[in-house]
Amino acid sequence: MKRIARSPGQIGAIVHRERRARGLTQAQLGARIGRRQATISKLEKGEPATQLSTLFDVLAALDLEFVIGARSSASRTDLENLF
């Protein structure tokens, strides 16, 4: 299923939802990628200082991919309703 994210907070919400759907704790996901639980927590909260390498490691561990495309004409409210 394709999900659209336009902010760190929206990316964090997607990661949180996918992690929970797979029955993983933040600590378990962190262990899979060699990062601390606190790092996963910061990513899920949308803290902007998360390194791209951490994001890509998390996405790979959750069997997700990052896709870039042209912005749709959806409004901010429409996007927020997805979360």
C-alpha positions as CSV (number, residue, x, y, z in Angstrom):
1,M,0.0,0.0,0.0
2,K,1.4,3.4,-1.0
3,R,1.5,6.0,1.7
4,I,2.3,9.7,1.2
5,A,4.5,11.7,3.7
6,R,5.5,15.3,3.5
7,S,7.0,15.8,6.9
8,P,9.3,14.1,9.4
9,G,6.2,13.6,11.6
10,Q,4.3,11.8,8.9
11,I,7.3,9.5,8.1
12,G,7.5,8.7,11.8
13,A,3.8,7.9,12.0
14,I,4.2,5.5,9.1
15,V,7.3,3.8,10.6
16,H,5.4,3.5,14.0
17,R,2.4,1.9,12.3
18,E,4.4,-0.5,10.3
19,R,6.6,-1.5,13.3
20,R,3.5,-2.2,15.4
21,A,1.8,-4.1,12.6
22,R,4.9,-6.5,12.6
23,G,4.7,-7.0,16.3
24,L,8.0,-5.3,17.0
25,T,9.0,-3.1,19.9
26,Q,11.2,-0.1,19.3
27,A,14.0,-2.0,21.1
28,Q,13.6,-5.0,18.8
29,L,13.6,-2.9,15.7
30,G,16.7,-1.0,17.0
31,A,18.5,-4.3,17.6
32,R,17.8,-5.4,14.0
33,I,19.6,-2.4,12.7
34,G,22.2,-1.8,15.4
35,R,20.7,1.3,16.9
36,R,19.3,2.1,20.3
37,Q,15.6,2.2,21.2
38,A,15.9,5.9,21.8
39,T,16.9,6.4,18.1
40,I,13.8,4.6,16.9
41,S,11.7,6.6,19.3
42,K,13.1,9.9,17.9
43,L,12.4,8.7,14.3
44,E,8.8,7.8,15.2
45,K,8.3,11.2,16.8
46,G,9.4,12.9,13.7
47,E,12.5,14.6,15.1
48,P,14.2,16.2,12.2
49,A,17.8,15.3,13.2
50,T,17.4,11.6,12.2
51,Q,20.1,10.6,9.8
52,L,19.0,9.4,6.4
53,S,21.1,6.2,6.9
54,T,19.0,5.4,10.0
55,L,15.8,6.0,8.1
56,F,16.9,3.7,5.2
57,D,18.0,1.0,7.7
58,V,14.6,1.1,9.4
59,L,12.7,1.0,6.1
60,A,14.8,-2.0,5.0
61,A,14.2,-3.8,8.3
62,L,10.5,-3.3,7.9
63,D,10.6,-4.4,4.2
64,L,9.6,-0.9,3.1
65,E,11.0,1.3,0.4
66,F,11.4,5.1,-0.1
67,V,9.8,6.4,-3.3
68,I,10.1,10.0,-4.6
69,G,7.5,11.4,-6.9
70,A,5.8,14.6,-8.0
71,R,3.6,16.2,-5.4
72,S,-0.1,15.4,-5.7
73,S,-2.7,18.1,-5.3
74,A,-4.0,16.7,-2.0
75,S,-4.5,19.3,0.7
76,R,-2.7,19.2,4.0
77,T,-6.0,18.2,5.7
78,D,-6.4,15.3,3.3
79,L,-2.9,14.1,4.1
80,E,-3.4,14.5,7.8
81,N,-6.5,12.4,7.7
82,L,-4.4,9.5,6.4
83,F,-2.7,9.4,9.8
